[in-house]
């Protein structure tokens, strides 16, 4: 492939910033959902806690998203956004695993 077919550095930075904001929003929403499940569990002590299950579901969502979006971007030669997706979503998945194990 010729040099003209690869995305420019400016395009990659723009895509990185847009995806970073989207990734942080999704991670924050999933952590918020874990917190709400834990809060609701406080009112229903007779049944098992739902919060760890919520965190595990979020972890699988983020891990799958990291593999699909990061892998796809790397396959399309968008290296910076692909690596950023793998890192950010992977760290978010790790955060939710930590929450699930502590809860």
NORVENPE-V196953 format. One record per helix or strand of 3 or more residues. SS is the DSSP state (a for helix, b for strand). FROM is the first residue (numbers start at 1). TO is the last residue. If there is no record, write none. Layout:
BEGIN
[[SS;FROM;TO] [SS;FROM;TO]]
END
This chain:
BEGIN
[[a;3;5] [a;9;41] [a;51;75] [a;79;102]]
END
